[in-house]
Amino acid sequence: MADRDLPPDLPPTDASWSDTLSLAVAHLSAADPRLAAVIETVGPCLYAPARDGAPLAALMRSIVYQQLSGKAAGTIHRRFLGLYNDRPPTPTELLATPEDTLRSVGLSRQKLGYLRSLAETVQSGALPLDRLDEMTDDAILTALVQVKGIGRWTGQMVLMFHLGRLDVLPELDLGIQNAIQRAYALGSRPTPKQVAALGAVWAPYRTVASWYLWRFIDGPAA
């Protein structure tokens, strides 16, 4: 997946979550023989959202990581958090931090603008992070992409890995496209529209299907 640095998989500990994953895997295996083969190759599903209640932290992190290698982005991100006692800042704290201070940790002016835009949008209530659980997937994506520096892919990652939405298919993701090309023996990488069409039968568990496709193309999680 292009520019991907996802939260690590966490073994599900809640019985109901394990049951949900079992239902998802059974549905996907029955709905799509090619995906069933992928599931057989990858093995048990370890997908679990990082339910630490930190969508704002995830969005800030995604902005910092944009267009950088994981190592360089990780260094800048750690320095950024270090300005706030090694935790993500609140919108008010971020907006009160001088630009020179933020630039000193390695943030570009463009990313500074994105972070400030995010903080202002949250502070104004235009992006109600405290009510995301009450909103539909489409409504969340619509709200997120209004923020400079946050696109559809980033919004989908928040849905999948921080809100635990089970029916998200990141059709723009290169990793997903490459995995489908390999699993389905296609002559070329599928377009986003083709990914969406192919994945229609995976509903309502397209997030789980995506997890399997990423693991299929990337290999086992470390």
GIPEUR-V856320 format. One record per residue. N is the residue number from 1. RES is the residue in one letter. NEAR is the number of other C-alpha atoms within 8 Angstrom. Layout:
n = <N;N>
res = <RES;RES>
near = <NEAR;NEAR>
This chain:
n = <1;2;3;4;5;6;7;8;9;10;11;12;13;14;15;16;17;18;19;20;21;22;23;24;25;26;27;28;29;30;31;32;33;34;35;36;37;38;39;40;41;42;43;44;45;46;47;48;49;50;51;52;53;54;55;56;57;58;59;60;61;62;63;64;65;66;67;68;69;70;71;72;73;74;75;76;77;78;79;80;81;82;83;84;85;86;87;88;89;90;91;92;93;94;95;96;97;98;99;100;101;102;103;104;105;106;107;108;109;110;111;112;113;114;115;116;117;118;119;120;121;122;123;124;125;126;127;128;129;130;131;132;133;134;135;136;137;138;139;140;141;142;143;144;145;146;147;148;149;150;151;152;153;154;155;156;157;158;159;160;161;162;163;164;165;166;167;168;169;170;171;172;173;174;175;176;177;178;179;180;181;182;183;184;185;186;187;188;189;190;191;192;193;194;195;196;197;198;199;200;201;202;203;204;205;206;207;208;209;210;211;212;213;214;215;216;217;218;219;220;221;222>
res = <M;A;D;R;D;L;P;P;D;L;P;P;T;D;A;S;W;S;D;T;L;S;L;A;V;A;H;L;S;A;A;D;P;R;L;A;A;V;I;E;T;V;G;P;C;L;Y;A;P;A;R;D;G;A;P;L;A;A;L;M;R;S;I;V;Y;Q;Q;L;S;G;K;A;A;G;T;I;H;R;R;F;L;G;L;Y;N;D;R;P;P;T;P;T;E;L;L;A;T;P;E;D;T;L;R;S;V;G;L;S;R;Q;K;L;G;Y;L;R;S;L;A;E;T;V;Q;S;G;A;L;P;L;D;R;L;D;E;M;T;D;D;A;I;L;T;A;L;V;Q;V;K;G;I;G;R;W;T;G;Q;M;V;L;M;F;H;L;G;R;L;D;V;L;P;E;L;D;L;G;I;Q;N;A;I;Q;R;A;Y;A;L;G;S;R;P;T;P;K;Q;V;A;A;L;G;A;V;W;A;P;Y;R;T;V;A;S;W;Y;L;W;R;F;I;D;G;P;A;A>
near = <8;6;8;5;5;5;6;5;9;9;7;10;6;6;7;6;9;10;8;8;10;8;8;10;11;8;9;13;12;8;8;10;8;8;11;11;9;12;12;7;7;11;6;5;8;8;10;10;11;10;9;5;6;8;9;7;8;10;11;10;9;9;12;11;13;8;5;8;7;8;6;8;12;9;8;12;11;9;9;10;12;9;7;9;6;8;7;7;9;7;11;9;8;10;10;6;8;7;7;6;8;12;11;7;9;7;11;7;7;6;11;12;9;12;10;10;10;12;13;10;11;12;9;7;7;8;9;8;8;5;7;8;6;5;8;6;8;6;8;11;11;8;10;12;11;7;11;9;7;12;8;9;9;10;13;12;9;12;12;13;14;15;11;10;10;10;10;11;10;9;10;8;10;8;11;14;15;11;12;14;13;8;10;7;7;10;5;5;9;12;7;9;8;8;12;10;7;7;10;7;7;12;8;6;12;13;12;14;11;11;9;12;13;13;11;12;9;7;8;7;7;2>
